[in-house]
Amino acid sequence: MRREASIPKMSADAGDKEWARRLRRIYLAGERLKPAQIAMASAALDEVWSGGRCAPMVGEEA
């Protein structure tokens, strides 16, 4: 049975991009995220997430 990570709850105390950093940790741990979660979190952190890896955006991607 496949398990998908749930969307983290956002709160005023969580920090500006803490939700995106939590999703990055989940992604790097190998858990499945929805495509929208990957797109929104990686964009918020100015990163590219692909193949289970995260890298900063460079060049035209940024």
C-alpha angles and dihedrals in degrees: 000000000000119000121208121203114247122235109266116244113251119220136172090249095052097083130245099289102009090116090059093047090051090052090049090055090049091048093049090049087063099250119142119257128186115256091246091054091052093046096047097042096044091048091049090054094041091240139126115232115198136145094004093304134105125213135169117262113255136187117348093358092068 
